[in-house]
Amino acid sequence: MYAYNRMVSCVTGDICREVIEDPALDNMWAAARLDKGYQSVAMTVKQNKGKEVYKTLSKAANKEYVGLGIERMSVIEKGNSMVLLMDQTRIVVPETMRKRGMDREHLAHPGINKMLRSIRAKYFWPGIEADVKRMVVACEPCQLHMRSQARDLLLMDHFSGMVM
């Protein structure tokens, strides 16, 4: 996953070069190469079969990716591996790398909304929102320090002025 926290941009095609050349993403390339469902989607996107696109996908890949913008995906290649990009600005993360990416983004315990904004700026995967929510809800420090936690209110007796 990215070792630095910034939004990537493909306006000048930089993301493609960055994703190919960044040694911090070597694990991403390896995970993408080993994920058969991911490679099935990448091959389908690469071949751009139009309406036939969904017929060639495995049932698992079809269930995971169809309806989530597969038509907005593109492929970049490095050696014998392909990585998917969503809208040419975000890496489509293989399943085995998703937890690692969330762990990295969760180091500062930012809460659901900030973590989602940060991850969505760089990455995409089916179910990203549910995965982030599940992680934050399961995080004890996040639950203890969450701003929306109800605070004990001091109740005053209007007649005596004493705290109850």
Secondary structure, 3 states (H helix, E strand, C coil): CCCCCCCCCCCCCHHHHHHHHCHHHHHHHHHHHHCHHHHHHHHHHHHCCHHHHHHHCCHHHHHHHCCCCHHHEEEEEECCEEEEEECCCEEECCHHHHHHHHHHHCCCCCCHHHHHHHHHHHEECCCHHHHHHHHHHHCHHHHHHCCCCCCCCCCECCCCCCEC
